Amino acid sequence: MTDDRTLRTSRTLPFSPEEIYGAFASPELLAAWWGPEGFSNTFEIHEFTEGGALEVRYARPRRNRLPEREQVRST
């Protein structure tokens, strides 16, 4: 068993690299599409730089908020 906890996914999207980058770099744009359908979310921390942090709180209708933390890394 490995201790590596990296998850990588890949998708082909009908947008330019600049549009995709912008959708992650802008907290307002990111909040518009990030997270599960039917949830709203608020980015408490949005440091879109190498080594920066993302902290988002998901809100389900009529339920508690779910915290999530991420670290920004480039490859």
PyRosetta script that sets phi, psi and omega in degrees:
from pyrosetta import init, pose_from_sequence

init()
pose = pose_from_sequence("MTDDRTLRTSRTLPFSPEEIYGAFASPELLAAWWGPEGFSNTFEIHEFTEGGALEVRYARPRRNRLPEREQVRST")
pose.set_psi(1, 144.8)
pose.set_omega(1, -178.6)
pose.set_phi(2, -104.9)
pose.set_psi(2, 154.1)
pose.set_omega(2, 177.8)
pose.set_phi(3, -94.3)
pose.set_psi(3, 2.8)
pose.set_omega(3, -180.0)
pose.set_phi(4, -69.9)
pose.set_psi(4, 124.9)
pose.set_omega(4, -178.0)
pose.set_phi(5, -115.9)
pose.set_psi(5, 34.9)
pose.set_omega(5, -179.5)
pose.set_phi(6, -93.8)
pose.set_psi(6, 132.1)
pose.set_omega(6, 175.6)
pose.set_phi(7, -117.2)
pose.set_psi(7, 124.9)
pose.set_omega(7, 178.0)
pose.set_phi(8, -121.4)
pose.set_psi(8, 137.4)
pose.set_omega(8, 175.6)
pose.set_phi(9, -129.3)
pose.set_psi(9, 164.2)
pose.set_omega(9, -178.9)
pose.set_phi(10, -140.4)
pose.set_psi(10, 139.9)
pose.set_omega(10, 176.6)
pose.set_phi(11, -144.5)
pose.set_psi(11, 151.4)
pose.set_omega(11, 171.1)
pose.set_phi(12, -103.4)
pose.set_psi(12, 121.4)
pose.set_omega(12, -176.8)
pose.set_phi(13, -117.8)
pose.set_psi(13, 150.4)
pose.set_omega(13, -178.5)
pose.set_phi(14, -84.8)
pose.set_psi(14, 43.8)
pose.set_omega(14, -179.5)
pose.set_phi(15, -134.0)
pose.set_psi(15, 157.7)
pose.set_omega(15, 177.3)
pose.set_phi(16, -74.0)
pose.set_psi(16, 158.6)
pose.set_omega(16, 175.4)
pose.set_phi(17, -55.6)
pose.set_psi(17, -36.6)
pose.set_omega(17, 179.8)
pose.set_phi(18, -65.5)
pose.set_psi(18, -39.9)
pose.set_omega(18, 178.5)
pose.set_phi(19, -66.8)
pose.set_psi(19, -40.2)
pose.set_omega(19, 179.0)
pose.set_phi(20, -66.5)
pose.set_psi(20, -45.3)
pose.set_omega(20, 177.4)
pose.set_phi(21, -58.1)
pose.set_psi(21, -45.1)
pose.set_omega(21, 179.7)
pose.set_phi(22, -61.6)
pose.set_psi(22, -34.5)
pose.set_omega(22, 179.5)
pose.set_phi(23, -68.0)
pose.set_psi(23, -24.6)
pose.set_omega(23, 174.6)
pose.set_phi(24, -90.8)
pose.set_psi(24, -36.0)
pose.set_omega(24, -173.4)
pose.set_phi(25, -73.1)
pose.set_psi(25, -27.8)
pose.set_omega(25, -178.6)
pose.set_phi(26, -95.8)
pose.set_psi(26, 118.5)
pose.set_omega(26, 179.2)
pose.set_phi(27, -60.5)
pose.set_psi(27, -32.1)
pose.set_omega(27, 179.2)
pose.set_phi(28, -68.0)
pose.set_psi(28, -44.5)
pose.set_omega(28, 177.9)
pose.set_phi(29, -67.9)
pose.set_psi(29, -41.1)
pose.set_omega(29, -179.8)
pose.set_phi(30, -61.2)
pose.set_psi(30, -43.1)
pose.set_omega(30, 179.9)
pose.set_phi(31, -63.6)
pose.set_psi(31, -25.9)
pose.set_omega(31, -178.4)
pose.set_phi(32, -70.7)
pose.set_psi(32, -25.4)
pose.set_omega(32, -175.8)
pose.set_phi(33, -128.7)
pose.set_psi(33, -12.3)
pose.set_omega(33, -175.5)
pose.set_phi(34, -74.1)
pose.set_psi(34, 144.9)
pose.set_omega(34, 172.9)
pose.set_phi(35, 93.2)
pose.set_psi(35, 171.9)
pose.set_omega(35, -177.3)
pose.set_phi(36, -65.4)
pose.set_psi(36, 152.0)
pose.set_omega(36, 177.3)
pose.set_phi(37, -60.5)
pose.set_psi(37, 137.1)
pose.set_omega(37, 179.6)
pose.set_phi(38, 90.2)
pose.set_psi(38, -9.4)
pose.set_omega(38, 179.4)
pose.set_phi(39, -97.5)
pose.set_psi(39, 151.5)
pose.set_omega(39, 166.6)
pose.set_phi(40, -108.1)
pose.set_psi(40, 160.7)
pose.set_omega(40, -179.8)
pose.set_phi(41, -146.6)
pose.set_psi(41, 154.6)
pose.set_omega(41, 178.8)
pose.set_phi(42, -130.2)
pose.set_psi(42, 128.9)
pose.set_omega(42, 177.3)
pose.set_phi(43, -89.6)
pose.set_psi(43, 109.2)
pose.set_omega(43, 178.5)
pose.set_phi(44, -74.1)
pose.set_psi(44, -39.0)
pose.set_omega(44, 177.2)
pose.set_phi(45, -130.1)
pose.set_psi(45, 131.8)
pose.set_omega(45, 177.7)
pose.set_phi(46, -140.7)
pose.set_psi(46, 84.9)
pose.set_omega(46, 179.2)
pose.set_phi(47, -108.3)
pose.set_psi(47, 84.9)
pose.set_omega(47, -174.9)
pose.set_phi(48, -84.3)
pose.set_psi(48, 66.9)
pose.set_omega(48, 176.9)
pose.set_phi(49, -138.7)
pose.set_psi(49, 162.2)
pose.set_omega(49, 177.5)
pose.set_phi(50, -53.6)
pose.set_psi(50, 124.2)
pose.set_omega(50, -179.2)
pose.set_phi(51, 80.6)
pose.set_psi(51, -2.3)
pose.set_omega(51, -179.8)
pose.set_phi(52, -71.0)
pose.set_psi(52, 173.9)
pose.set_omega(52, -177.2)
pose.set_phi(53, -119.4)
pose.set_psi(53, 148.1)
pose.set_omega(53, 169.8)
pose.set_phi(54, -122.2)
pose.set_psi(54, 129.0)
pose.set_omega(54, 173.9)
pose.set_phi(55, -129.9)
pose.set_psi(55, 120.2)
pose.set_omega(55, -176.0)
pose.set_phi(56, -123.8)
pose.set_psi(56, 146.4)
pose.set_omega(56, 174.6)
pose.set_phi(57, -117.9)
pose.set_psi(57, 118.9)
pose.set_omega(57, 177.6)
pose.set_phi(58, -88.5)
pose.set_psi(58, 142.4)
pose.set_omega(58, 175.6)
pose.set_phi(59, -124.2)
pose.set_psi(59, 122.1)
pose.set_omega(59, 174.2)
pose.set_phi(60, -90.8)
pose.set_psi(60, 146.4)
pose.set_omega(60, 177.2)
pose.set_phi(61, -55.8)
pose.set_psi(61, 125.2)
pose.set_omega(61, 177.5)
pose.set_phi(62, 61.6)
pose.set_psi(62, 28.5)
pose.set_omega(62, 179.8)
pose.set_phi(63, -139.0)
pose.set_psi(63, 177.4)
pose.set_omega(63, 178.8)
pose.set_phi(64, -71.1)
pose.set_psi(64, 160.0)
pose.set_omega(64, 177.0)
pose.set_phi(65, -83.4)
pose.set_psi(65, 145.9)
pose.set_omega(65, -179.9)
pose.set_phi(66, -110.3)
pose.set_psi(66, 120.9)
pose.set_omega(66, 179.7)
pose.set_phi(67, -83.5)
pose.set_psi(67, 151.1)
pose.set_omega(67, 174.4)
pose.set_phi(68, -149.1)
pose.set_psi(68, 141.4)
pose.set_omega(68, 177.3)
pose.set_phi(69, -126.6)
pose.set_psi(69, 143.3)
pose.set_omega(69, -178.8)
pose.set_phi(70, -135.4)
pose.set_psi(70, 159.2)
pose.set_omega(70, 170.9)
pose.set_phi(71, -121.9)
pose.set_psi(71, 135.3)
pose.set_omega(71, -179.0)
pose.set_phi(72, -82.1)
pose.set_psi(72, 126.8)
pose.set_omega(72, 176.7)
pose.set_phi(73, -138.5)
pose.set_psi(73, 144.2)
pose.set_omega(73, 175.1)
pose.set_phi(74, -111.4)
pose.set_psi(74, 153.1)
pose.set_omega(74, 178.5)
pose.set_phi(75, -126.3)
pose.dump_pdb("model.pdb")
